[in-house]
Amino acid sequence: MPLNLIKLCVGAGSVEDLESWIADCKAGRDTLDHTTRMFPRRKEDILPGGSLYWVIRGMVLCRQPIADLEEVTGADGINRCRIVFKPQVVLVRPTPRRAFQGWRYLEQDDAPPDMPKREGGAGLSEKMRRELAELGLL
């Protein structure tokens, strides 16, 4: 079972904002990535098969499969971690999550499940999914 990461999606107010950012980033680039300060010590547990779960406005709403974790050095000489993603965004059951700094490990057993297509949840608007999750109906 792969290990995952969880991180706040700062600057995005919705999954659509994140997808728009992804579309903008893909233009003219070979990879889709996000750089963070700390490098995970458990890289072997994350790859292959781990995902980064995004917390958007207090709820875990989606995940992006991780393709690679690369150590990079910034222009300031500080080592960082480049998280390279696969380009897909997978909706998950909305799950409340308080704010935190940086990223955290997220065990597969604690990760919210993907939105099943058969229940029709994936076709609901983000606002509706949030409200149903808050009521415990999703």
Secondary structure, 3 states (H helix, E strand, C coil): CCCEEEEECCCCCCHHHHHHHHHHHHCCCCCEEEEECCCCCCHHHHCCCCEEEEEECCEEEEEEEEEEEEEEECCCCCEEEEEEECCCCEEEEEEECCCCCCEEEECHHHCCCECCHHHCHHHCCHHHHHHHHHCCCC
